[in-house]
Structures are given as C-alpha cells and as structure tokens.
Amino acid sequence: MTSLLRFLLLAGLLTCVQAHAETFFTEDFQDGNFNGWTIGGTGASATANLYGSNYSLRLRYARHAILAVSTSGYTGVSISTSIAASQLEGSDQCTAEISSNGGSSWAAINTVVNGQDDGVTLYTTQASPAGADNNAALQIRLRSVGNSNSDYCYFDNIVVTGTETTPPVTCDYDCLPGTGNVSRSALTYATLQTAGTGSLVDLSAFAVPANAANPANAFQGTLAFSAVQRGWTSVRDTHGYAAISGIKTLPDFNYQFVQHGTHLIPVNRGLVITSHPVWELILEPGRVWDESADNGYSRAAIPFALQEYGANCTHNGVLSFLFKNDGSMSSLAYEIASETCNYYQFNLYGRLAASYTPGTVANAAAIKSAYETEVANRMPAKPISALATDYPGSGINTATLGSEQSASARSTFGVAYNGVHYTGACTTRYGDYPYCDVLDLPSYSVAKSVYGAYGLMALEHVYPGLRNVSISSQVSTCPASRWSDVRLEDALDMATGNYTSSGFEVDEGSTAMVNDFFLDYTDSGMTSFACNYPRKSTPGALWVYHTSDTYLLGRALDGYLGTDSFNWMVSNIYTPLKLSPTAKTTIRTFDAANQQVSGYGLTFHRDDVVKLAEFLNNAGGAIAGVQKLNPAMVNETLQNTAYHGLTAGSAYDFYDNGFWIWKADAALGCGSARYIPYMSGFGGISVVLLPSNMVYYFFSDNAEYTFNNTVGELDKIADFCN
C-alpha cells in the first residue's frame, strides 16, 4: 500500500462502499388502529390506547396480537420493542416474542414483569434472535400473560432493521428512474391490510407516482377474489337498474397475468364473458412498481371495465394491491368513477380479500413480445394543447375543442393530424383516469361503420357484386316477398323499405325494438324481429334507422362467406391495421349461434379509433399500400362523388354506406357545398373524417352529439372549405 493511500484511509478521506442496516418495518400505532395484526387469546378487546399524544396497543388478561413480517433478503435482522405495564402481580408479565418457524415455537425478545408496572415507563429492548435473518415466515407476537382483565400491557415502537442482501432490482421493459421514496395519503400500506368499504379517492392513487422505483417482486400467476358488495353511489339511473340483484358487485375474478418489466399483462384480452348476472369484464394491461413504505411488497394497478351483459354500456375502473414473489398479498382496492353509458351511471369502490397464486403461465414470452409490439405500434401522441404550439400561426384555441360535450360526461376526445395523435384528458368524477391509453371505449353504432360498412366494402373488393346480393338469399328467415329485392347495400344504407314508421328513429326507439331485439340476446329472436318489418316503400329510396338492418347485414355476410365475417374482418382488416386485442372482440348472442351483433358491441382504445378513421380518411381503404376496400364505395363515403346519401332527419344530415354525412358549408362559411362523413354512436359519440386528412373524435354520454364549434376551431389549422 502506498503511503498516500494509507494516509487517506487512516484520515477517513477514502471509504469502502458497504451495506448498511436499514429500517424495513415499523409500527407505532399512531394511526389509532392495529390493522394487519391478528388478535387472539382471552380477555377484554384489544384497543389503541391514548396516553398524552401517544398511541400504543393495549392488551389485557391473556390477549395476544400476531403479525407476520417477512425478512426475506435481509441479514443482521434486529427487532426493537417497547413495553409498559400496569397492575401486574405475582408471575404476570407482558412479553414480545418472535417465531422463526411460522408460529410453531416462540422466543421472548422483551419482557416486563411485576415491579416494572408503573403504567408509564416504556422498557425498550433490541434483540437479534436466531432464525430472524432472511425468513419469509417470521412472526412477531405481543402478549399479555395475566390472570384477569385488571392486568394491562402496552406495546409500542416495533421496529425491524436489517441489511438488505437482495440482488439489485433488474428491469427489462419500460424501467422507472425513481428511488421509491413516495409520499402517499390514499391506498397506503396500512389501508391495504384489510378489506372494507373504504371511500372514493382521487384516481391518482392508482397511478404510478413520480418517484416510483422498479419492482423488486415479479408477478406471474393467478389473481383471484370472490366479489362482495362494498361501496356504491348512484349518479344516473334512468331505468331503475340499481334494483337488479348483484349489480353493485364486481364479477368473481380468477385470471392469469404476466409481468413484463413495470407492466402487468392479462392473459385474457378483450371482452370476457363472466357468470355475473349483469356484467361482462374487460381486462387491460397495468403497471407494477415499488414504494419504500410498502415494506418489501411491490404495488400493482390493473385497469379494467365492466360492460353490460349483451350491451355496450361500459364502466371503466382500476384495481390495486400489494404482492410479493412468494404469493403473499394485501387486500385489493378497486374504484369505478366514470363510464360511457347514458342511462346508468354510478361510483363503485371498496377493498376485497384476494389471493395471488404464483405459477408459470403458458406462452409468457410470447405474451410479453406481443404486448411490446402492441405498444410500439401506437401512433405518436401529444396532449391536445400541443396543437397550439405545433401550429403557432393558426390562432387555434384548444380550450374550444370538445366544448360541445359537458366535461363531466366526456370520457375522452382527440385529434389525429399529420401523423400525431393529440389526446384530451380522460376525465372521471374523481380525477383523470390514470391509464388513458387503455381506457375502454364502446362503439355503439360506430360499429355500423367500422364493421358493417368496412365489412361490406372489404368483401365487395374481394367478391365484386356482393353489395347487390339480396338479403333473403343469405338469411333464410327473411321472407322473399319482402327481402328478395333488398340488397346488402340497402341494409347498410338503412333503406330496406321495410319499417313500421318513417319518423326519425321512431322504430329504433320503440318498446318493441328494445324488448324484442336489444334485450332478446338470441340469434333466432333478433333475426326474426329484424325480418318482420312490413314493406312500406321501395328499397333504396327512404332512410329509416334500424340497428336490426345492420344485424341482418352481418348475418348475410356470414352466409355468403360460409364463416364468421367478424373473424374474417379481424384477420383481414383489424390485425393488419394493428388494432389492440380489445378491438378484436365483440358482443355476441348468448345462444349456440354465437352471432356477432354487428350494429354495436365493439370496444376500442383511443389509438384504435384514429387508426380505423385514418384507414378510410387518409389511406382510402388501403393498408401499407394494398387496397382493402372497394374504391367506388370509398369514394362515395368520402364524398368524392355527386351523390351524398339519403336525407337523414334534417336538411344538414344524410346517410350513406353506414356513415352519417354532415352538410357543413353553412357552419364553416364555405362558398360552395361541403359534405363531411362521420361515424356516430349512442349517448354522444362521434368520429369525424375531416378534410385535409384530419380526424376528430369524442366519446361522451349525455346525448350531446354536436361538434360544430370544434370543427370550426380546427378549420384554423386546415382549411376545410378547399
């Protein structure tokens, strides 16, 4: 050793990097409760005792409290406890003990006896008992050993320290830069130790916090719980849904997940049919991270949605829990505080007992790889406010965008332009939804465009003349007397000539349509209803809105192909467009036919929405330069021909090829006629195919459908009149 190095070491100017003991568990009972401790034995109830400003755990007679504290990954474990006592006599004592074998045997680490029982003095002892190091089964027991309820023991300041020996946390995907030092006021470690009703919290409590660290634990296996009713508050209930049995509970849960870096991926993607009487389930990829205060557990959050049985009404929520590699976990907190549903709106929340069963998941590597590809394929995104900075000379006021819809009723909105997806917030009644990229958005009648219209256009391109095939030739239930002259394109245009009333959406909103079509849930019943309208006018001449017409179109496409046309669309259109797994599933009838409902029932991510819109608006029905949709039908739909569809309710509204057409020149101040196609869905949903290859969309649920002001503001960026 050189003399200089020896001098520096002796002077303390050079130090070796060493592992230091750290506190990884502490309990001082200052929150006034003893959540997580198991109380047993004989005597008066355990209480949180207040003396001055200090709380302690008071045990009497022969009561005890037990808590499991895993020391996995720690050596040199030391346990400090403080005990005070009152009114002990004879052999009475208050003792703190540990078990290194899961409770089979116990060793005292601190004891207070008769003579030390002035009721004030806290006797503190620190011990390093054998078997405490690196022990997932370590338990601490606080015990009153008396002979009556007049024997009092007070326990406080339980502190466990040790030197961490766990290898450095590794992360292989979307790693976090934080240290884990997070200040948290909601869904804390203590809160998550017990099940209960709880309360509604800002949804930021379910988000990855700013200083989150990479997870030290890895989740792969099954998450399960049995749903029980917890907290529920009504927001809107038009049809008295709250009285339906079970509607205020989640479906029972038993699903597998695979962790990839800081992401948690459900094995089951898209719409999942459950045994619940009301709700189907959609699971989305969530996140995993560490916070220092979670005592060695990792924290997970999983976005999910409840979707009404056989319908598109969708309620988005998040669940969260703590877990470790060995399968130990906290209770599971969940909260729903938003929806895209006009007639049934509520908040649902609480904490449930749940289990994590670690295990190998089949095809885990493929699941991770597919998820990476899914995320990488999303369109580059910026906040909606960036439109003003990206187009500084336009004078656009981005606060106007989406203003036609009440903020409280708007799930999300956005603009796609020049290869960038400008995204608005996903608002809820309790803060912004933290996982907006995977917020589940119901299609309602947008499905008539992206399945009905795209389906017929795509198959017309492969099988020229298909659009002129008759409905009755493919759907035998429909009598030839009324359906042999109705073409598939007539059904797409909702101009079959078969209806009860030609009044604006009178048939669609009728009790018969609701009860005998939407609420039937069987292919035979829905088909019979759709075929049974009387002939009133020449097919192709008059628009009368019927979701049942699109249902027949889907049935006819199946009949012509001899296979499921929705699955054909997934293979030939949706997968090449790189849509999410969620967009590749659909509501189907609840019978052996398993028929897609065609005119509604799809669910999207916001990235899916812009891809589906740009497919027609920007690419003219081509994918990677390969034409997928019939060019003639594309030109008609994009208003590149002299025909603008059938009148649909007003002088400014038309309908053609499964799309609404807005005569926009008056609103925009154009010098000549300007027609703009858009998709529309129940409750307040629109996807607008604007000129200059721009797309605007919004999803809301207060029956606010207009978008004139927003389009007028976007016109400042791209002149829609030319």
N, C-alpha and C positions, 0 to 999 in steps of 0.2 A: 504494500500500500504506500502510495506516495505521501510525503509529509504534508502536502497541501490537503489531500483528501482526508488524511487522519485529522487534521486540524478542523476542517469543515464539519466532519461528523461529530467530533467532540464538542464543537461550539453549537451544535444543533442547527446549523445552517443547511444541512442536507438531511432529508428524512427518507425512510423507506415507505413505500405505499403499503399499508396494512389494512386488514379488515377490522372494523370497529363494531363493538356491540351497539345494537340499536333497539329501541322500544318498538315491538311489533304488535303488542296488545296492551290495552289499558282499560280499566273500568273504575270510575269513581262515583257512579250512581247519581251524578249531579243533574241528570235529566229527570230525576224523581221516579224512575222506574227501574225494573230489573229484567227487561226484555232479553230473551235468549237463555236465561238461567232456568233450569228445571227445579221446581220447588217440591220437596217431599218430606217425609217424616211425620212426627206427631207434634201438635201444639197449635198455638194461635197462628193466624195467617201472617206470612212474611209481609213486611211493609218497608217502604222507603222512609227512613226516619230523618227528620229535620232537627238539627241542633245548631242554633245560631244561623249561619248561612250555609251550612254543610249538610249534605245528604249522606246517609250510609244505609246499608242493608241491615235491617233488624230481624233477627231470628230468635225465637223463644222456645223453651222447653226442649224438645228433641227434633227441631226442624233442621233441614239442610237445603242447600242450594248447589247445583252442579252445573258446570259449563265446560264444554269441550273446546279446547284451544289447540289447534294443530301447530306444532313447531317444526313441521317438515321444512328442510332447507336451512335450519339454524343449529349451531353448536354453541357450547358455553351458555346454555339457557339458564337464566336466573329468574326466580319468581319472588316478588316482594308483596307482602300483605300487611295490612294494619288492622288491629282488633282492639275494641274496647268492650268492657263487660260491666254488668250491674247485678247485684243481689245474688251472686253465686254463693253456694255454701257447700261444705263437705268436699266431695270429689267432682262437683260441677266444673265444667270448663267450656271455653269457646276455642275452636280449633280450625285452622286452614290446612287442607290436605291435598295431596296430588296422587293420581293414579297413572302409571305409565302403561297399564295393560287394559285400558278400556273399562275400568271400574271393578276389576276382579280383586284387587287389593289396593290399600291406601297407605300413604306415609305422611305423617304430620310435618308441616314446614313452619308453623307458627301456632303457639298455644298460650292462652291466657287463663289463669286459674283463680280460685278463691284467694282473696288478699290483693289481687290486682284489679278488683272490680269496683273502682270508684265512679264508673259511668262516664268518665271524661277522658282519661288518659288513653291515647292510642298507642298500642305496643306494635312496633314495626319490625319485621324480620325479613331478611333477604336470604334465600336459600337456592342452592344449585343441586337439586336432588338427582340421584342416579336415575337414568332412564328418561330424563326430560329432553335430551337432545334429539333433534330430527325425528320427532314422534307425532304421527298423524292421529294417534289415539289418546293423546294426553288429555286428562280431565282435572279440573280444579273443583274441590268440594269445600264449602264453607259450612261449619256445623256447630249447632248449639247442643251441648251434652249436659242437660239438666234434668230435673225431676218434676218441674211444674212450669206453668206459664209465667211465674214470677222470676224466672231465670232469663236474663236478657244478654244477647250478644250482638255487637255492632261491627260490621265488616266494611272496610273501605280501602281505596287506593290499591287495587290489584294491578300490578304492573309486570309484564313479562318481557324480558330482554334477551338478546342473543346475537350471535354473529352469523350473518347470512352466508351460506355456502352454496346456495342455488346457483348454477351456471348463469352467466349473463343471458338476459332475455333475448331471444332471436325473433326476428320478424321477416317473413318472406313476401309480404304484399301490403302495400299502402301503409307503411310504417309511420308511427307517431313520434314527434320530436320531444314531447313533454317529459317531465320528471315524475308526474303523478301527484304532485302537491296541489290538490284541488280543494277549494272551499265549497262545501255543499250544504244547502239548507233543506233540500227536499230529497226524498228517497235515500236517506242516509243509511249507513251500515246498520245503525240501531233500528231504524224504521223497518228495514227489510228482514229483521229477525223473526217477525211474527206475521201471521195472517190477520186480516181485519178489513173493515170497510174503508178506513183511511179517508182521504179527501182529494178533491181535484187540485192539481198542481199545474204550474206552467210547464208546457211540454219540453221546455229546455232541460228539465230534469232528466229526460230520457235521451238527450243528445250527448255526443262526445264532447267533453269540456275542453277548454283551450289548452290546458296543461296536462292532458291525459297522457299516460305512458303506455308503451306497448304491453300487451297482456303476457303475464308470466304463466298463465294456465292456457290449456288448449281444449276446446270443446269439440268432441266428435262422439255422437251417440244420440240418445233419445231424450227429449224433453217431454214430460207428461204431467198432466194435472186433471182433476175432476172439477168441473165448474160448479160453483155455488153462487147464489145471489149476494152481491155486495152493494156498492153504491150506484144509484141511478137517479137522474133528474130529467124531467121532460122539458123539451124545447118546443116541439110542434108535433101534434098527433091528430091529424085530420080524420082518420078512420077508426080511432079508438084501439090502436094496436097494443097499447100498454096492458090491456086486459088479457092478452094471449098468454097462455101458460108457458113459462120458460123463456119469454122474450127478453128478460132482463139479465140473462146469464150468457156467458160465452159457451161455445161448443166444448165438449170434452176434448182434451188435447193429448195426442200421442204421436209425435212426429220427430223425424231424424234431421239433424243439422251437421254441417261440416264447417269447421273454422278454417279460414284461409287468411293468414296474417291478422289484420284487425277487422276482418269481415266474417260474418256468420251466415252461412248459406243454407236455406231449407232444401232438403232433397225433393220434396213435393213443391213444384212451382205452378202458379196459375190457380184457377178455381178448383177447390177441393170440396167434394160432396161429403157432408157430415150426417150424423144421425140426429142432429138437433132439429126440433120441430119448426124452427124459423130461419136459422142462419146457416149459410154455407161459409166457407173460410178461404181466404187468400193469404198466403204467407210470402213475405218478401225478405230479401237479404238485409241483415242488420249489421251491427258493429260490436266489437269487443275491445275493451281497454282496461287499464289498471288505474286505480286511485290509491294513494298511500293510506288513507284512512279506512280502507276496506279489509285490513288485517289479513293480507295474503290472498284474498279472493280476487278474481277478475270479474269485471262487470260487463254484462251483455244487454243489448237492446235489440228487439226484433219488431219491425213494422208488420202490421197485419191489417186485414179488412174483413168485416162481416158483410156478406151480401145476402139480401133477402132470398129465401127459397123460391126458385123459379122466376125471379125478377131481378132487376138491375140496381135496385136501391142499395147504395154502398156506403158503409161507415168505416172510416179509417182510424186505426189506433196504433199504440205501441205498447209492448210489454218489456219488462226489465227485471233482472235478477243477478245475484252473485253466485259464482261457482268456483270449484277447484278441480284439478285433474282427477282426484280420487272419487268424484261424484257428489261430494258434499255441496250443498247449495242453500241459498236463502229462500225466503218466500218470493213469490213472483208478483210484481206490481203491474197493473195494466190501466190504460186510460184511453177512452174514445171521447173526443170533444169536437168532432166535425164529421160531415157527411156530404155526399152529393145525392140528396133524396128530398124531394119536395114535400112529401106528406108525412114522414116520420123522422123526427129529429130528437136526439137525446144525448146526454152525457152518461157514460158507463165507466166505472172505476172501482178499484179495490186491490187487495192483496190476497193471494191464494197460496196454499201449501202446494208445492210442486216437487218433482223428482228429476234428477239427471242421472241417466244410466250410461256411463261411458262404454263405448264399443266401436268396433270397426264398421264403417259404413261402406257398402259396396260402391265401387267406382268413384271413390272420393277424389282421386286425382283428376278424373275426367270432369267431375262437378266443379272443381276449382278452376280448371282450364276454361271450361265453358263460361264460367262467371267472369273471369278476366276478359274474355273476348266480348261478352255482353257489355261490360262497362267501357271497354276501349272503343266499341262501335257507336257509342252515344255521340250525338252531334255536339261540337264545342259549344259551351254555354257561358253566358254572361248575365248579370242582373239586368232587368228591364231598363233601369236607369242609364245603362251604358249606351242606349240608343242616342241619347243627347250628346254624349262625348264622342261616340263613333261618327256621328253626323252633325258636327258642331254648327254648320251653317244653315241647318234646316229650321231652327227655331222650334223644334218639337218640344211639347210639354208632356213628359212621360207620366205625370200625375193624371192626365186625362185618360190614359189607356186603361180600359177595363172599368171606367167610371160608371157605365150604364148599369152595372150589376152592384148590388149592395155588398160592401166589403164583408159583412157578416155572413152573406150567403154564397160567396165566391170561393170555390175550392182552390182554383189556380187559373192563371192566364199566361199568355206568352206570344211572342212574335218570332218567326224564323225569317231571316233575310241575309242574303249573301254568305251563306254557309255558317251563320251563327244563330244559336237559339237564345233569344233574350227572354229570360224567365222572370215572371212575377212571383211573389211570395205565395206559399200555401197556408192560408190563414185558418185558424181554428178559434174557438171561443176561449182558449187558454194558451195564447201564444202561437207562433208559427210552427207548423208541422216540421219536425227535425229531419225527416228523410224524404224530402220532396221529390227526389229523382225516382222514387218507387211508390209515390202516392198512387193509389188505385183509383182510376177514373172510369166511371161507367159510360158505355157508349149510348145507351138508349137507342134512339133512331139514327144516330151516326152509323150504326151497323148497316142500315139500309144502303148507305153509300159505300162503305169500305168492304162490306161483304156482298150485299145484293148487287150493287152497281159494278164494283170491281170484278165480282164473280162472273156476271154475265158478259162483261166486256172482255175478260180474260178468256173465257170459253168460246166466245164468238170469234176471237182471234185464232184459236186453235181449230174450231169447228165452224167455219163460215156458214151463216144462215140459221144458226141456233136461235138467235133472238126472235125469229119468225115462227118457230115451232109452237104449237098450241099447248096450252096448259092441260087440257083434258087428255092429250096423247101421252103425257108423262105422269099425271096424277089421276088415277082411275076413279077416285072418289068424286071428282068434279064431273057433273053430268055434261055430256057433249052438247046437249041442247043449249047450254048457257056458256060453255067454256071451249068449244071446238074452234071458235073464231077469236078467242082471246090469246094473243101472242105472249111469249115470255116478256118481251119488251113492254107490252101493255101493262103487265103486272108490275114491272119495275117502275113504270110511269104512274102507277095507281090510276089507270084509265081502263079498267076492265069492262066498264059498262054495267057491272053487277053491283048493286048497292041498295040500301033502303032509303037513305036520304042524301041528297046532294048538298045539303047545308054544310058550312065549314066545320069539318071534323065532328059532325053530329053522330055519324056512325061510330067513329073512333072512340068517342066519349060515352057511348051508350052503356046502360046497365048490361045489356046482352053481351056486348063486346068484352066487358070486364069479367063477368061471371062465366061466360061460355067459351071464351078464348083465352084471355090472360090468366085466369085462375083455374083453367082446366088441367094443364100440365101433362096432358097425354096427346100423342100424335093423332090418334083417331079422333078425339074430341075437337082438337084445334083445326084439323083438316076438314072435318065435317062442317064446322061452323064457317070456315073460310069459303067453302064451296057452295054454301047455302044461300048466298045473297041472290035476290031476284034480278032479272035482266031489266034495266031501265033505259039504257042508251047504247049507242053504237060503240064498241070497243075502240079505244084510242082517241075518243073525241072529248071526254069530260074527265077532269081530275076529281077524284073523291078519295080522301086519305083513309087508307086501311093498312094497318100493320099486318093484317091477315093476308093481304095480297103478296107482301114480301115473303111471308111464310110459305105460300104456295110456290113462289119462285124458287125458294131453297129446295122444296120437295121436288120440283121439276128438274132442277139441276142435278140432284141426286139420281133421279130416274134416268136422265139422259146419260150420265156418266156410268151408271151402274155401281156407284160407290159414293162414299160420303164427300160431298162437294166442299164442305168446310175444311176437312183434312186435305183435300186437293189444293185449296187456297193456301193453307199453311205451308205445304211443300213447294208450291209454285210461285207464290207471291210473298207471303209473310216472312218466311225464312230467308229468301234472297234479299228482302228489304232490311233484314237484321233487326226485326222486332223482338221485343222481350218475350220470355216464356209466358208471361201473364197474358199477352195479346194473342197467344196461340191456343187459348182455351175459350170455351163458350158455354153459356147456359144451354141445356138440352131438356127434352121432355123426360118426365120421370116414369117411363114405361120401357118395355123391351125395345121399342123403336129407337130410343136414344137420339131423337131427331133434333138437330140444331134449330133454334127458334128463328134465326135469320134476320128478323127485323129489329132486334135488340139483343142484349145479352153478352156483348163483348166487353172486355175491360182493358184499359190501356195504362201505360206510363206516359208522361208528357212527351218523352222522346219518341214514342210510338206515334203519337198524334201528328207531330211535324213530319215524320218520315212518310206516313200514309198520305198526308196532304201534298207534300212535295213530289211524291211519286206521280201524281196526276198534274199538279200545277206547274212544276218545274221540269219534270222529265217526260211529260206527255205520255205516261204509261210505260216507260222503259226502265229497265234495271241494268246498270252497268252497260248501257248502250244496246241492250237487247230488248226489242219491243215485246211487251207482255199484254197490252190491252189493245183492243180493236181501234185503229186510228180514227175511223169515221165517228165512232161513238165518243172517243176522246174529244174530238173537235167540237162535236155538238155540246158536250158537257162544259167545255171551257169557253163556250160562247164564241167560237170562231166561225160560225155559220149564221145564216139569216134566221134560222129557227131558234126560238128562245123558250120553248116549252109551253105547257098548258097553264092557263091562269089558275092561280092557287090562293084564292082568298082576298086579294086586293089588286089594285092597278099596278102595284110595285112588286108583286110576288108571283113567281112562276115555278114550275116543277118539271124536270126532265131527267131521265136516266138516273133516278134515285137521288138527285141533288135539287135543292132549292136554288132559285135564281132570283137575285135582287136587282131590280132596275134602279141603278144608283145615280144616274146622271143628275137628277134634281138635287139630291142630297149633297153631291160633290161639286155642283156648279159646272158640270161638263157642258160643252157646246153641242154635243151630239149624244146619242143614246149610249149608255154604258151598262152592261149586264155583268154581274159578278156572281159566280156559283158559290154555294156554301153548304155545309152539312149542318144538320140541326138535331138536337136531342131533347127529350122531355125535361122540363124543370128549368131550363136556361143553359143550354149547351150549344155552342156554335164553333165550327171550324171553317174559316173564311178563306177562299182561294183568291187572293187579291192579284191584280195585275202586277207586272214587274217582278214576278216570281217571289212575292211576299205572302206569308201565311200568318193569320191572326187566329187565335183560339181562346175560348174561355169555357170553364166548367163551373156552373153555379146551380142553385136550386130554389130560387124564389120567383120562378116564372118570369124572369127579366131577360128577354131574348134580344133586345136591340143592340146594335153596335155602330150606329151612325157616327157618333161623336169620335169614337176610337178610330174608325176608318178615315174620318176627316183629318184627324191629327197625324195618322201615318202617311196620309197623302202628301205631307210636307217633306217626307223623305223621298218618296217615289210617286211621281205624277200619275195618278190612276186614270186620268181622263185621256191620256195619249198612249 
